Amino acid sequence: MTIAITQCSERLAYLILQLAENFLMFMAMVIACNGLHYLLRPLSQPRITSDIIVGLIMGNVSFLRNLYDEFNSTFGFIIDFGMMCYMFALGIEMDLCTFIKRPTKDAQVAYAGIICTFLLACFVTPLGYYFTGPHGIEFTLSFSTLISSTASPVLTRLLTNLKIGKSDIGKLVIGAGMHSDFLCSLLLSIGYIFMPLDTYCPASNEKKTLQKVIMMSFAVLGQTLFTAVVSPIFIEWVNNENPEGKPMKGSHLVLSIAFMVMICASSTLYDYSPVLSAFMTGICFPREGRVSKWIVSKINYLLTTIFFPIFFLWMGYAADFNQFRPGHPETWIRLFLPVVIVILGKILGTLVSGAVLGFNWPESIFIGLLLTSKGHFHIYLAIKVMGCGTSTSTGIALIIAIFITLAYAPAIVAHIIKRARKRAPTHRMAIQLLDPSSELRILLCLHGPENVPASINFMEITRGVADPGIMVYVAEMIELTDEISATVDRGQTIDATTVKDKQVMEMRDQVTSSLQAYVDNDGEGITIRRTLAISTINGMAQNVCVLAEDLKIALIILPFHRNQRQDGKLDGGSQSFRHVNRKLLRTAPCSVGILVNRGLGSIERISRSEVSLNVAVVFIGGKDDREALAYVGRVSRHSGVKVTVIRFLVDTTAEASRLAAYRVSLPEKEEEMGLDDECFAQFYEKHIVEGRVSYMEKHLANAAETFTTLRSFEGQYSLVIVGREGGANSILTKGMNDWQQCPELGPIGDVLSGPDFSTTVSVLIIQQHKLRGELEGLDEDFSIM
């Protein structure tokens, strides 16, 4: 009895030690993959490339291979289960209805690439002697289908991370990749029925009889039909029982998972691959609904955090470099032949389809090169075929070939961005970037005649010198109602839209007459054009963005959603137009200004012979403050405007040293501060030294002193110009966000526009154009096709 207990304890201790060793090996793999991915980040390499490198290295470390030998039996189960999850999630993302629809452009590109690559592979692959067993033909067809496909999850993630997923070429490549992955995976799933080997592909010469093929065909068809008919009913019931906003019931989640496992695992009863069965189940599974989204998110999390490190360890263990034969010429032929086939096939296919669809040939080549990307499923099958009559050296060559198809993808994307940047319009979307000798184009938005006086004074101080002057497009923002919609006549051009509603026509005529009177009286240097932004509130921001893009606008001026009452206070305003303003701040294709009118419209005439308007500019730092400074450079040329630039600086005295803990010393912050100093130095030399602009500094310690200084502006200035995010990360505004009433105005703009502030100081809040991407002057949704 004692001996038995001792043996049991020793066995338990051994198992615990083995578990600890395997866990440490797993953690080492995770750390190594993350570390190498971080090092390769400057090269924009996808995550899978670093995983392949680490897997091949760690899988061939001699003292670790003993651990792999003991763990190898468990490896097989984990890998097959993980690939089942991977293929199931991939199947859910696919739409089976695409085959019955008219082929789109991306589908045509995908099919052309598949056909050319498949035919080329069928003719050339036998020359590499990849499959020397009795089933060479079957494997050649399967191999040709496999290399004709594209790893759509890898390609989608790559293009998204490289910021071109929203561009026209990015959308086309992602769509073509999904079509290619879907069709080839479906062909492999159907073709497996006629393959001569069983699920795990051992070296077996046993052929499937016709009876077995027929039985498997009916079984797969029955499974597919059952999934397509029953799963929507079952999942819809679960979704109805678990509405959005409430936690899902655990019993329903268990039932859903059991339902999916039952369908996928049933394939083992008739010797069909569980991995391919999971894919077939996924494409018949409902794509929409709370359950499907939950399952896909959890599967992706499981794959990323647990499965992929184990997967690439398994890959490295299977790819034994001791059996790699670099001295044999056929090894290098087998390495580069698949790469050459897939590159030539995809490029030829995309060139043919591109010629039909009217693409430029460089873009067609780029598309073809990106569609060569391979991924996890290709690596999985490359390892599996090592037991199907191929050598380990061939399997290693296939893995390296897969790595090559991924390694050059970032360079292709860089060339796409470079070409797109050359072809992008030269229109500068920020005042700071605008040539001072060029015309400033402004889109001046109005809610009605009440905004006209302030708008006229805004144009007057903005006009600068007569040459080049400014081009102002004045647009009323009219909410589209059912009554107005019946009177709208949309023309072919921007200014051809007319509204025959009586009230709208009277309002527009009143605005036009006021503007025309101003131009006729003294409109030198100002060119006014009339346009119209008419839409529902939800579509108003997009309407204004389209106008700004078509008219090459550099600055959009929006009226504040609150108007001044007779007692000087601001009313409650329109929440609808507040929604429009906030949305435009997020999506506008150029710089945006919000004008809070508290007296600017009451100044009947800004004289050019004497100073009649005192303007202050608050500069704390940031790109919005730099944009405000660039705008003020134009205002300073007006002889009737006295401009004072007030720079808020952090007090560095002993009393303020306790705030040092709040200071941000990140590299990005230091870079911003350098840009601030450079911009202000240029402005100082150009405007302040010449005497056109006054200058003062305020050394402040905290937000309370900032607030006090702003309160002192009352009675001194009629207009204050600030950047929206000025000082957003500064200790001089830290805590102001806690009591903000209108966050869209920024910390300084909100204080100056607040109910407790002056009733006679107008405020102009400016936000510099925000690029929607990180492509150095190129938006993520650029067009190049």
C-alpha positions in Angstrom: 0.0 0.0 0.0 2.8 2.4 0.9 4.6 1.6 -2.3 1.4 2.3 -4.3 1.0 5.7 -2.6 4.6 6.6 -3.2 4.3 5.7 -6.9 1.1 7.7 -7.2 2.8 10.7 -5.5 5.8 10.4 -7.8 3.6 10.2 -10.9 1.6 13.2 -9.7 4.7 15.2 -9.0 6.0 14.3 -12.5 2.8 15.4 -14.1 2.8 18.7 -12.2 6.4 19.3 -13.2 5.6 18.5 -16.8 2.6 20.9 -16.7 4.8 23.6 -15.2 7.4 23.1 -18.0 4.8 23.3 -20.7 3.3 26.4 -19.2 6.7 28.1 -19.0 7.3 27.1 -22.6 3.9 28.6 -23.6 4.7 31.8 -21.7 8.2 32.0 -23.3 6.5 31.7 -26.7 4.0 34.5 -25.9 6.7 36.8 -24.7 9.0 36.1 -27.6 6.2 36.6 -30.2 5.2 39.9 -28.6 8.8 41.1 -28.3 9.7 40.3 -31.9 6.4 41.9 -33.1 7.3 45.0 -31.3 10.8 45.0 -32.9 9.3 44.5 -36.3 6.7 47.2 -35.9 8.8 49.9 -37.7 8.7 47.5 -40.8 4.9 47.3 -40.5 5.1 43.5 -40.6 1.9 41.7 -39.7 1.7 39.7 -36.4 1.8 36.3 -38.2 5.4 37.0 -39.6 6.9 37.4 -36.1 4.9 34.3 -35.0 6.3 32.2 -37.8 9.9 33.3 -37.1 9.6 32.6 -33.3 7.9 29.3 -33.9 10.6 28.1 -36.3 13.3 29.1 -33.9 11.8 27.8 -30.7 10.6 24.7 -32.4 14.1 23.7 -33.4 15.9 24.4 -30.1 17.4 21.1 -29.2 16.8 21.0 -25.5 13.1 22.0 -26.0 12.4 19.3 -28.5 12.3 16.7 -25.7 9.4 18.6 -24.2 7.7 18.7 -27.5 8.1 14.9 -27.9 6.3 14.3 -24.6 3.6 16.9 -25.5 3.2 15.9 -29.1 0.2 13.6 -28.6 -1.7 16.5 -26.9 -0.5 18.9 -29.6 -2.6 17.1 -32.3 -5.8 17.4 -30.4 -5.3 21.1 -29.5 -4.3 22.1 -33.0 -7.3 20.3 -34.6 -9.7 21.8 -32.1 -8.2 25.3 -32.6 -8.5 25.0 -36.4 -12.1 23.9 -36.0 -12.8 27.1 -34.1 -10.8 29.1 -36.7 -12.6 27.7 -39.7 -16.0 28.0 -37.9 -15.5 31.7 -37.3 -14.2 32.1 -40.9 -17.4 30.4 -42.2 -19.7 32.7 -40.2 -18.0 35.7 -41.9 -18.8 34.3 -45.3 -22.0 34.9 -47.3 -23.2 31.9 -49.3 -25.6 34.2 -51.2 -22.6 35.8 -53.1 -22.7 32.9 -55.6 -26.2 33.7 -56.7 -25.7 37.4 -57.0 -24.2 39.2 -60.0 -20.4 39.2 -59.5 -19.2 42.5 -58.1 -15.8 44.0 -59.0 -14.0 42.4 -56.1 -15.6 39.0 -57.0 -14.5 39.3 -60.6 -10.9 40.1 -59.5 -10.9 37.2 -57.1 -12.2 34.7 -59.6 -9.8 35.8 -62.3 -6.9 35.4 -59.9 -8.1 31.9 -58.7 -8.5 30.6 -62.3 -5.1 31.8 -63.5 -3.3 30.6 -60.4 -5.1 27.2 -60.4 -4.3 26.5 -64.0 -0.7 27.5 -63.7 -0.2 25.4 -60.5 -1.8 22.4 -62.1 0.7 22.5 -65.0 3.8 23.5 -63.0 3.4 21.8 -59.6 4.1 18.2 -60.8 7.6 19.4 -61.9 8.5 20.0 -58.2 7.6 16.4 -57.2 5.8 17.5 -54.1 3.6 14.5 -53.9 5.3 11.2 -55.0 2.8 8.8 -53.6 0.0 7.0 -55.5 -2.4 9.9 -55.0 -0.3 12.6 -56.7 -3.1 13.8 -58.9 -5.6 14.3 -56.1 -3.0 16.2 -54.0 -1.9 18.3 -57.0 -5.5 19.5 -57.5 -5.9 20.2 -53.8 -2.5 21.9 -53.6 -3.4 24.1 -56.6 -6.7 25.0 -55.0 -5.0 25.9 -51.8 -2.3 28.2 -53.2 -5.0 29.9 -55.3 -6.8 31.1 -52.2 -6.1 34.1 -50.0 -5.9 34.3 -46.2 -8.7 36.9 -45.8 -8.4 37.3 -42.0 -4.7 38.0 -42.3 -5.1 40.3 -45.3 -8.0 42.2 -43.7 -6.1 42.8 -40.5 -2.9 43.8 -42.4 -4.7 46.4 -44.5 -6.6 47.8 -41.6 -3.5 48.2 -39.5 -1.7 49.9 -42.4 -4.6 52.4 -42.6 -5.7 51.6 -46.2 -8.7 49.4 -45.4 -11.1 52.3 -46.0 -9.6 53.3 -49.3 -11.1 52.2 -52.6 -8.2 49.8 -53.3 -8.3 48.5 -49.7 -12.0 47.7 -49.9 -11.5 46.0 -53.2 -8.6 43.9 -52.0 -10.4 42.9 -48.8 -13.5 42.0 -50.7 -11.5 40.0 -53.3 -9.6 38.2 -50.5 -12.8 37.1 -48.9 -14.3 35.8 -52.2 -11.0 34.0 -52.9 -10.8 32.5 -49.4 -14.5 31.5 -49.5 -14.5 29.8 -52.9 -11.2 27.9 -52.4 -12.2 26.7 -48.9 -15.5 25.6 -50.2 -13.8 23.7 -53.1 -11.5 22.0 -50.7 -14.4 21.0 -48.4 -16.2 19.5 -51.3 -13.1 17.9 -52.9 -12.2 16.2 -49.6 -15.1 13.9 -50.1 -13.3 12.4 -53.1 -9.8 12.4 -51.5 -8.3 9.0 -50.8 -7.1 9.6 -47.2 -8.9 9.9 -43.9 -9.1 12.9 -41.6 -5.5 12.8 -40.2 -3.9 12.0 -43.5 -1.7 9.1 -42.6 0.3 7.3 -45.3 -2.5 5.0 -46.5 -3.0 3.6 -50.0 -6.6 2.7 -49.3 -8.9 4.2 -51.8 -12.4 5.3 -51.0 -15.0 3.1 -52.7 -17.8 4.6 -54.7 -20.2 3.6 -51.9 -18.2 5.5 -49.3 -18.0 8.6 -51.5 -21.8 8.5 -52.1 -22.5 8.0 -48.4 -20.2 10.8 -47.4 -21.7 13.1 -50.0 -25.2 12.5 -48.7 -24.0 12.9 -45.1 -22.3 16.2 -45.8 -25.3 17.4 -47.8 -27.6 16.4 -45.0 -25.5 18.1 -42.3 -25.4 21.3 -44.4 -29.2 21.3 -45.0 -29.9 20.6 -41.4 -27.6 23.5 -40.3 -29.1 25.9 -42.9 -32.7 25.0 -41.8 -32.6 24.4 -38.1 -29.8 26.8 -36.9 -31.7 30.1 -37.9 -34.7 28.9 -36.0 -32.7 28.0 -32.9 -30.5 31.0 -32.9 -33.5 33.4 -33.5 -35.1 31.8 -30.4 -32.0 32.4 -28.3 -31.7 36.0 -29.6 -35.3 36.7 -28.7 -34.9 35.3 -25.3 -31.8 37.5 -24.8 -32.5 41.0 -26.0 -29.8 43.6 -26.4 -28.9 45.4 -23.2 -29.4 42.4 -20.9 -26.9 39.8 -19.9 -27.2 36.6 -21.8 -28.5 33.6 -19.9 -25.9 31.0 -19.2 -28.2 28.1 -20.1 -28.8 29.5 -23.5 -25.1 30.0 -24.1 -24.5 26.4 -23.1 -27.3 25.2 -25.4 -25.9 27.3 -28.3 -22.4 26.0 -27.9 -23.6 22.4 -27.5 -25.7 22.8 -30.7 -22.7 23.9 -32.7 -20.4 21.3 -31.3 -22.9 18.6 -32.1 -23.2 19.6 -35.7 -19.4 20.0 -36.2 -18.5 16.8 -34.4 -21.0 14.6 -36.2 -18.7 14.5 -39.2 -16.5 12.0 -37.5 -19.3 9.4 -37.8 -18.7 9.3 -41.6 -15.0 10.0 -41.7 -15.3 13.6 -42.8 -12.7 16.2 -41.6 -14.0 18.0 -38.5 -12.0 21.1 -39.5 -13.8 21.3 -42.9 -17.0 20.4 -41.3 -16.7 23.4 -39.0 -16.3 25.6 -42.0 -19.3 24.1 -43.7 -21.3 24.6 -40.5 -20.1 28.2 -40.2 -21.2 29.3 -43.7 -24.7 27.9 -43.0 -24.9 29.5 -39.6 -26.8 32.8 -39.2 -24.3 35.7 -39.5 -26.5 38.3 -37.7 -27.7 38.2 -34.1 -26.3 38.5 -30.7 -25.3 34.8 -30.3 -23.2 34.8 -33.5 -21.4 38.0 -32.7 -20.7 36.7 -29.2 -19.3 33.4 -30.4 -17.1 35.0 -33.1 -15.7 37.5 -30.6 -14.9 34.8 -28.0 -13.4 32.5 -30.7 -11.1 35.3 -31.9 -10.1 36.1 -28.3 -9.4 32.4 -27.7 -7.3 32.0 -30.9 -5.3 35.2 -30.3 -4.4 34.6 -26.6 -4.1 30.8 -26.3 -4.2 28.9 -29.6 -1.9 30.8 -31.9 1.2 30.5 -29.6 0.6 26.8 -29.3 -0.1 26.6 -33.0 3.3 28.1 -34.0 5.1 25.9 -31.5 3.5 22.9 -33.2 4.6 24.3 -36.5 8.2 24.8 -35.4 8.3 21.3 -33.9 7.0 19.8 -37.2 9.4 21.8 -39.3 12.5 20.0 -38.2 15.5 21.9 -39.7 17.7 18.8 -39.1 15.8 17.2 -42.0 16.0 20.3 -44.2 18.4 19.7 -47.1 19.8 23.0 -48.3 22.4 21.3 -50.4 19.9 19.7 -52.8 18.7 21.9 -55.7 15.2 20.4 -55.5 14.8 21.9 -52.0 15.1 25.4 -53.4 12.9 24.6 -56.3 10.2 23.4 -54.0 10.7 26.6 -51.9 10.5 29.2 -54.7 8.2 27.4 -57.1 5.0 28.0 -55.1 5.9 31.6 -54.6 6.5 32.1 -58.3 3.3 30.3 -59.2 1.1 32.3 -56.9 2.7 35.6 -57.8 2.5 35.1 -61.5 -1.0 33.6 -61.3 -2.5 36.3 -59.2 -0.8 39.2 -61.1 -1.9 37.7 -64.5 -5.5 37.3 -63.2 -5.7 40.8 -61.8 -4.2 42.3 -64.9 -6.8 40.6 -67.1 -9.7 41.5 -64.8 -8.2 45.0 -64.3 -8.1 45.6 -68.1 -11.8 44.6 -68.3 -12.8 46.8 -65.3 -10.7 49.7 -66.4 -8.0 49.7 -63.6 -4.6 51.1 -64.1 -2.0 48.4 -64.5 0.2 49.4 -61.5 -2.8 49.1 -59.2 -3.8 45.8 -60.8 -0.3 44.5 -60.0 -0.5 45.7 -56.4 -3.9 44.0 -56.0 -2.4 40.7 -57.3 0.6 40.9 -55.0 -1.6 41.5 -52.0 -3.9 38.6 -52.9 -1.0 36.2 -52.6 -1.1 36.5 -48.8 -1.4 33.1 -47.0 -2.2 32.4 -43.4 -2.9 29.9 -40.6 -5.0 27.4 -42.6 -2.3 27.2 -45.3 0.4 26.5 -42.6 -1.9 23.9 -41.0 -2.3 22.0 -44.3 1.4 22.3 -45.1 2.2 20.5 -41.9 -0.5 17.9 -42.4 0.7 16.9 -45.8 4.1 16.0 -44.3 2.4 12.7 -43.4 0.9 12.2 -46.8 3.9 11.2 -48.9 5.8 14.4 -48.7 9.2 15.0 -47.0 9.8 17.3 -44.0 12.0 19.4 -46.2 9.0 20.0 -48.5 6.9 21.0 -45.6 9.5 23.5 -44.4 9.8 24.9 -47.9 6.1 25.5 -48.0 6.1 27.3 -44.6 8.9 29.5 -45.7 7.0 30.2 -49.0 4.0 31.2 -47.0 6.2 33.6 -44.9 7.5 35.2 -48.1 4.0 35.9 -49.4 3.4 37.9 -46.2 6.8 39.6 -45.8 6.5 41.9 -48.8 2.9 43.0 -48.2 3.8 46.1 -46.2 6.2 47.3 -48.9 3.3 47.0 -51.5 1.0 49.0 -49.2 3.8 51.7 -48.9 3.9 52.0 -52.7 0.2 52.3 -52.9 0.2 55.1 -50.4 3.1 56.8 -52.2 1.2 56.7 -55.5 -2.0 57.9 -53.9 -0.3 60.8 -52.2 1.2 61.9 -55.6 -2.3 61.7 -57.1 -4.1 63.4 -54.2 -5.4 66.9 -54.8 -3.0 69.7 -53.8 -5.8 71.4 -51.9 -4.6 72.3 -48.4 -7.2 71.6 -45.7 -5.8 73.8 -42.9 -5.1 77.5 -42.8 -1.7 76.9 -41.3 -0.7 74.9 -44.4 -2.2 77.4 -46.8 0.0 79.6 -48.9 -0.5 83.2 -47.6 -0.5 84.4 -51.2 -3.4 82.1 -52.2 -7.1 82.7 -51.9 -8.7 81.6 -48.6 -11.9 79.7 -49.3 -14.5 79.8 -46.5 -17.9 78.0 -46.2 -20.0 80.3 -44.0 -23.0 78.5 -42.6 -26.1 80.3 -41.4 -29.3 79.3 -39.5 -31.1 82.4 -40.7 -31.1 86.2 -41.1 -30.2 86.6 -37.4 -26.7 85.3 -38.2 -26.0 87.7 -41.0 -24.7 90.8 -39.1 -22.1 88.8 -37.2 -21.2 86.9 -40.5 -20.7 90.2 -42.3 -18.3 91.5 -39.6 -16.5 88.1 -39.7 -15.9 88.5 -43.4 -14.8 92.1 -43.0 -12.0 91.2 -40.5 -11.0 88.1 -42.5 -10.7 89.7 -45.9 -7.0 90.5 -45.5 -5.5 92.2 -48.5 -7.6 92.7 -51.7 -5.2 90.4 -53.6 -5.7 87.5 -53.2 -8.7 88.2 -51.0 -11.2 85.6 -49.8 -13.9 83.4 -51.5 -16.9 83.0 -49.2 -19.6 80.5 -49.9 -22.6 81.4 -47.8 -24.9 78.5 -47.1 -28.2 78.4 -45.1 -28.5 75.2 -43.1 -32.2 74.2 -43.6 -33.7 71.2 -42.0 -35.5 69.1 -44.5 -39.1 68.5 -43.5 -41.9 66.8 -45.4 -43.4 70.1 -46.4 -40.1 71.5 -47.6 -39.1 68.3 -49.3 -42.0 68.6 -51.7 -40.7 72.0 -52.9 -37.0 71.0 -53.4 -35.6 71.0 -56.9 -32.1 69.5 -57.0 -30.0 70.5 -59.9 -26.8 68.9 -61.3 -24.4 71.4 -59.7 -23.9 72.5 -56.1 -25.5 75.9 -56.5 -28.4 74.7 -58.7 -30.6 73.3 -55.8 -33.6 75.5 -55.3 -36.4 75.5 -52.7 -39.8 76.9 -53.6 -41.1 76.9 -50.1 -42.4 80.4 -49.4 -40.8 80.9 -46.0 -37.5 79.5 -47.1 -37.5 81.7 -50.2 -38.3 84.9 -48.2 -35.5 84.0 -45.7 -32.9 83.4 -48.4 -33.9 86.6 -50.2 -33.4 88.6 -47.0 -30.0 87.0 -46.5 -29.0 87.7 -50.1 -30.1 91.3 -50.0 -28.1 92.0 -46.8 -25.0 90.3 -48.2 -25.3 92.1 -51.6 -25.7 95.5 -49.9 -22.4 94.9 -47.9 -20.5 93.8 -51.1 -21.8 96.7 -53.1 -20.9 99.2 -50.4 -17.4 97.9 -49.6 -16.7 94.4 -50.8 -13.2 94.8 -52.1 -11.3 91.6 -51.8 -14.4 89.5 -51.0 -16.1 87.3 -53.4 -19.4 85.9 -52.2 -21.2 82.9 -53.7 -24.5 81.5 -52.5 -25.2 77.8 -51.9 -27.5 75.8 -49.7 -27.2 72.9 -47.2 -30.6 71.3 -47.1 -31.0 67.9 -45.4 -32.4 66.1 -42.4 -30.6 66.8 -39.1 -28.9 63.4 -39.2 -27.6 64.1 -42.8 -26.8 67.8 -42.4 -23.2 67.3 -41.4 -22.5 65.0 -44.3 -24.2 67.5 -46.6 -21.9 70.3 -45.4 -18.8 68.0 -45.7 -19.7 67.2 -49.4 -20.0 71.0 -50.0 -16.6 71.6 -48.4 -14.9 68.9 -50.4 -16.4 69.9 -53.7 -15.7 73.6 -53.2 -12.1 73.0 -51.8 -12.9 74.8 -48.6 -10.2 75.5 -46.1 -12.4 76.8 -43.2 -16.0 76.1 -42.3 -17.6 78.7 -40.0 -20.6 77.4 -38.0 -23.0 79.6 -35.8 -23.2 78.5 -32.2 -26.4 76.6 -31.5 -27.4 79.2 -28.8 -28.4 82.8 -29.7 -28.1 85.9 -27.5 -31.3 87.3 -26.0 -32.1 90.9 -25.4 -30.8 90.7 -21.8 -27.4 89.6 -23.1 -27.7 86.0 -22.0 -27.7 83.0 -24.3 -30.9 81.1 -24.8 -31.3 77.3 -24.7 -30.6 77.0 -28.3 -31.3 74.2 -30.8 -30.0 70.8 -29.8 -30.4 69.6 -33.3 -27.9 72.1 -34.7 -25.7 71.4 -31.7 -25.6 67.8 -32.9 -24.7 69.0 -36.4 -21.8 71.1 -35.0 -20.4 68.3 -32.9 -20.6 65.9 -35.8 -18.9 68.3 -38.2 -16.0 68.7 -35.7 -15.5 65.0 -36.0 -15.9 64.5 -39.7 -15.2 67.8 -41.5 -12.6 67.6 -44.3 -11.1 71.0 -43.4 -10.7 73.3 -40.4 -13.8 74.3 -38.5 -14.7 77.4 -36.5 -17.7 77.9 -34.2 -18.7 81.6 -33.8 -20.4 82.5 -30.5 -22.0 85.9 -31.3 -22.4 88.1 -28.2 -22.1 91.6 -29.7 -20.1 91.1 -32.8 -23.3 91.4 -34.9 -24.3 94.6 -33.2 -21.2 96.5 -34.5 -22.7 98.2 -37.4 -19.4 99.1 -39.2 -15.8 98.1 -38.6 -14.0 101.2 -39.8 -10.8 101.0 -41.9 -9.6 104.4 -40.9 -9.6 103.9 -37.1 -9.5 101.0 -34.7 -13.1 99.9 -34.0 -12.6 96.3 -32.8 -10.3 94.9 -30.2 -9.4 91.2 -30.8 -7.5 88.9 -28.4 -6.0 85.6 -29.2 -5.2 83.1 -26.5 -2.3 80.8 -27.2 -1.5 77.9 -24.9 -0.3 75.3 -27.3 -1.4 72.5 -29.7 -2.4 72.4 -33.3 -5.7 74.1 -32.8 -4.0 77.1 -31.2 -1.5 77.1 -34.1 -4.4 77.2 -36.6 -6.0 80.1 -34.7 -2.7 81.9 -34.8 -2.5 81.4 -38.6 -6.0 82.8 -39.0 -5.1 85.8 -36.8 -2.3 86.6 -39.2 -4.9 87.4 -41.8 -7.1 89.4 -39.3 -4.1 91.5 -38.3 -3.9 93.0 -41.8 -7.2 94.9 -41.2 -6.4 98.4 -40.3 -9.6 98.7 -38.1 -8.8 95.8 -35.9 -6.3 95.8 -33.0 -5.0 92.3 -32.3 -3.4 91.2 -29.1 -1.8 87.8 -28.7 -1.8 86.6 -25.2 0.4 83.6 -24.5 -0.3 81.5 -21.4 2.9 80.0 -20.0 3.3 77.7 -17.0 4.7 79.5 -14.0 8.0 77.9 -13.0 8.4 79.6 -9.6 8.6 77.7 -6.3 4.9 78.1 -5.7 4.1 76.2 -8.9 6.7 73.5 -8.4 4.2 71.3 -6.6 2.3 70.9 -9.9 5.3 69.4 -11.6 3.8 65.9 -11.1 1.0 66.8 -13.5 3.3 67.8 -16.4 3.4 65.4 -19.3 6.8 64.6 -20.6 5.9 62.1 -23.3 7.8 62.3 -26.6 4.6 63.3 -28.4 4.1 66.1 -26.0 7.7 67.3 -26.4 7.3 67.3 -30.1 4.1 69.3 -29.9 5.8 71.9 -27.7 8.6 72.2 -30.3 6.1 72.8 -33.0 4.4 75.4 -30.8 7.7 77.3 -30.2 8.6 77.2 -33.9 5.1 78.4 -35.0 5.0 81.2 -32.5 8.6 82.3 -33.3 7.6 82.6 -37.0 4.4 84.6 -36.1 6.3 86.8 -33.7 8.9 87.7 -36.3 6.3 88.3 -39.0 3.6 90.2 -37.2 4.6 91.3 -33.7 8.0 92.6 -34.6 6.5 94.6 -37.5 4.0 96.2 -35.0 0.8 94.9 -36.5 0.0 92.7 -33.4 0.5 93.4 -29.7 1.9 90.7 -27.4 1.8 89.9 -23.8 2.6 86.9 -21.7 0.7 85.5 -18.7 2.6 83.2 -16.3 0.0 81.0 -14.6 0.2 78.2 -12.1 -3.1 76.4 -12.5 -6.6 76.3 -14.1 -7.9 78.7 -11.4 -5.5 81.4 -12.4 -6.4 80.7 -16.1 -10.0 81.2 -15.3 -9.3 84.5 -13.4 -7.3 85.8 -16.3 -10.0 85.0 -18.8 -12.5 86.9 -16.6 -10.4 90.0 -16.9 -11.0 90.1 -20.6 -14.4 91.7 -20.1 -14.5 95.3 -21.2 -11.2 95.0 -23.0 -12.0 92.9 -26.1 -15.0 92.5 -28.3 -13.8 89.2 -29.9 -11.6 86.4 -28.5 -10.1 83.8 -30.8 -9.0 80.5 -29.3 -8.1 77.0 -30.4 -10.6 74.3 -29.5 -8.1 71.9 -27.9 -5.8 74.6 -26.8 -4.1 73.5 -23.6 -6.1 70.3 -23.5 -3.1 68.4 -21.9 -1.8 71.4 -19.9 -1.9 72.0 -16.2 -3.2 75.4 -17.1 -6.6 73.8 -18.1 -6.4 70.7 -16.0 -9.8 70.2 -14.3 -11.8 72.6 -16.5 -13.4 69.6 -18.2 -15.1 68.8 -14.9 -17.6 71.7 -15.3 -17.8 72.0 -19.1 -21.3 72.7 -20.4 -20.3 72.6 -24.1 -17.3 70.2 -24.6 -17.4 70.9 -28.4 -16.0 74.4 -27.6 -13.0 73.1 -25.7 -11.9 74.1 -22.2 -11.1 77.8 -23.0 -14.0 78.3 -25.4 -16.4 76.9 -23.0 -15.3 79.2 -20.2 -15.5 82.3 -22.5 -19.0 81.3 -23.7 -20.4 80.3 -20.3 -23.4 82.0 -18.7 -21.2 83.4 -15.9 -18.9 85.2 -18.4 -19.3 88.5 -20.2 -22.3 89.3 -22.3 -20.4 91.5 -24.7 -17.4 89.3 -25.7 -17.9 87.2 -28.8 -15.8 84.0 -29.2 -14.4 82.2 -32.2 -13.3 78.7 -31.5 -11.1 77.1 -34.2 -10.2 73.5 -34.8 -7.5 72.5 -37.3 -8.4 69.9 -39.8 -8.1 66.4 -38.4 -6.8 63.8 -40.7 -9.0 60.7 -40.6 -5.9 58.5 -40.8 -2.2 58.5 -40.0 -1.0 58.6 -43.6 0.9 61.9 -43.5 -1.5 64.1 -45.4 -3.6 61.4 -46.9 -7.0 60.4 -45.5 -7.7 56.7 -44.9 -10.6 56.7 -47.4 -8.4 58.0 -50.3 -9.2 57.0 -53.9 -6.6 55.6 -56.3 -8.5 53.3 -58.6 
